[in-house]
Amino acid sequence: MRRIFATVLVSLLSAASADATSVLRLEREELARRATRVFEGTVVDVRGERDAGGRIATRVRFAVEADGWWKGTGGGAVELLLPGGILEAEERALLVPGMPRFERGERAVVFASEATRGGETLAIPVGLKQGKLRVVLTPNGRRALERELSGLQLVDPATREVNAAPRGPERFDYDAWKAAVRRIAEER
């Protein structure tokens, strides 16, 4: 039964990537303005569970260092509760197209907004996949940010024209993004 579940799950994941989700294209400054908090952290746990309303969700726990808060404040740990996920024990999955995935050990910058649903606070990346950037090291040892937007159709905020997201990961200058986000955070 588990083998069948795994096969079906892989099929669903493949099919989900073929479907595109349309979202408003958000530039760095708009991501920062819309986020209630922006942090850099390391994923320490990813777990599928049911939220307070009984819906399938994914809880992602991050370890955040003191200087990891780009906008907002918080402690050394942050939890995101994302809609959708995998409940292996129940052999159930709910895939939300465009929602980013997180892996244990991964270091990421997350632009998060919060909403309450069913008595529980959900923290969701702003602009879905647009609000998650992996922290990577370049060949010369400098930090950079990578963002992967496959499966998204980006709507231009001015013209409402819809375009496919760039293929493959986009790479950005870490220091420039951090400085810009902190500058926007200070404006408030």
C-alpha positions in Angstrom: 0.0 0.0 0.0 2.8 2.4 0.8 4.4 1.7 -2.6 1.2 2.6 -4.3 0.9 5.8 -2.2 4.4 6.8 -3.1 3.8 6.1 -6.8 0.6 8.2 -6.7 2.3 10.9 -4.8 5.1 11.2 -7.3 2.6 11.3 -10.1 0.6 14.1 -8.3 3.8 16.1 -7.8 4.7 15.8 -11.4 1.2 16.7 -12.5 1.1 19.7 -10.2 4.2 21.2 -11.7 2.5 21.1 -15.1 -0.3 23.3 -13.8 0.6 26.9 -13.5 -0.6 29.3 -10.8 -1.1 32.9 -11.7 0.2 35.4 -9.2 1.0 39.1 -9.2 4.7 39.6 -10.1 6.4 41.2 -7.1 9.7 43.0 -7.2 12.0 42.9 -4.2 10.7 46.2 -2.7 7.1 45.1 -3.0 7.9 41.7 -1.4 9.5 43.6 1.5 6.5 46.0 1.9 3.9 43.2 1.9 5.8 41.0 4.3 5.0 41.3 8.0 8.4 39.8 8.7 11.5 38.8 6.7 14.0 36.4 8.1 17.0 34.3 7.2 17.1 30.9 8.8 18.0 27.2 8.5 15.2 24.7 8.2 15.4 22.3 11.2 12.1 20.4 10.7 9.5 19.9 8.0 6.3 18.0 9.0 2.9 17.3 7.4 0.0 17.6 9.9 -3.6 18.7 10.2 -4.2 22.4 11.1 -6.8 23.5 13.6 -9.5 23.2 11.0 -8.5 19.7 10.1 -6.9 20.6 6.7 -3.6 19.2 5.5 -0.8 21.6 6.2 3.0 21.6 6.5 4.8 23.0 9.5 8.3 24.3 8.8 10.6 25.2 11.7 13.6 27.5 11.3 16.5 28.3 13.5 17.2 32.1 13.1 20.3 33.8 14.4 20.2 37.1 16.1 21.2 39.0 12.9 18.8 36.9 10.8 15.9 39.3 11.1 15.8 41.5 8.0 12.3 42.9 8.8 10.4 42.5 12.1 11.7 40.8 15.2 11.5 37.5 16.8 13.4 34.9 18.7 15.8 32.2 17.6 13.0 30.0 16.2 10.3 30.6 13.6 7.5 28.3 12.5 5.6 28.6 9.2 2.3 26.7 8.8 1.7 26.4 5.1 -1.4 25.1 3.4 -1.0 21.7 1.8 1.5 18.9 2.5 1.9 15.2 2.9 0.5 13.0 5.6 2.4 9.8 5.2 0.7 8.0 8.1 -2.7 8.7 6.5 -1.5 8.2 3.0 -2.9 11.6 2.0 -1.5 14.6 0.3 -2.7 18.1 -0.7 -0.7 20.0 -3.2 -1.0 23.7 -3.4 0.4 24.8 -6.8 2.9 27.6 -6.4 3.6 27.0 -2.7 7.3 26.7 -2.1 8.8 23.5 -0.6 11.3 23.5 2.2 14.0 20.9 3.0 15.7 20.1 6.3 19.1 21.7 6.4 18.3 24.3 3.7 19.1 27.9 4.5 16.6 30.4 3.1 15.3 34.0 3.3 11.6 34.1 3.7 9.2 37.0 3.1 6.3 36.0 5.3 2.8 37.3 5.8 0.4 36.0 8.4 -3.3 35.2 8.4 -5.5 33.5 10.9 -7.6 30.5 9.7 -9.5 28.2 12.0 -8.0 29.8 15.1 -4.5 29.1 14.0 -2.0 31.6 12.5 -0.7 30.6 9.1 2.5 32.2 7.9 2.7 32.1 4.1 5.5 33.3 1.9 4.4 36.5 0.1 3.8 35.8 -3.6 4.0 32.1 -2.9 7.4 30.9 -4.4 8.4 34.5 -4.9 8.8 34.9 -1.1 11.3 32.1 -0.7 15.0 32.6 -1.6 17.6 29.9 -0.9 21.0 31.2 0.4 23.8 29.7 -1.6 27.5 30.1 -1.8 29.1 31.2 -5.1 32.4 29.7 -6.3 34.3 32.6 -4.8 32.7 31.9 -1.4 30.2 34.9 -1.4 26.6 34.5 -0.4 23.9 34.8 -3.1 20.2 34.2 -3.2 18.4 31.8 -5.6 14.8 31.7 -6.3 13.0 29.0 -8.4 9.6 30.0 -9.8 8.6 27.0 -11.9 4.9 26.5 -12.1 4.0 30.2 -11.8 2.5 32.5 -14.3 3.5 36.1 -13.3 1.0 38.9 -13.8 2.5 42.3 -14.6 1.0 44.7 -12.0 0.9 47.6 -14.5 -0.3 45.9 -17.7 -2.0 42.8 -16.3 -0.1 40.8 -19.0 0.6 37.2 -17.9 4.0 35.7 -18.6 5.6 32.4 -17.6 8.1 32.6 -14.8 11.8 32.4 -15.8 13.1 28.8 -16.4 15.6 27.7 -13.9 16.7 29.5 -10.8 17.2 33.2 -10.7 20.3 34.4 -8.8 20.5 37.7 -6.8 23.1 39.6 -4.8 22.7 38.7 -1.2 24.0 42.0 0.3 22.0 44.2 -2.1 18.7 42.4 -1.2 19.5 42.5 2.6 20.3 46.2 2.5 17.2 47.0 0.4 14.8 45.0 2.7 16.3 46.6 5.9 16.0 50.1 4.4 12.3 49.4 3.6 11.8 48.0 7.2 13.2 51.3 8.6 10.7 53.4 6.6 7.8 52.1 8.6 
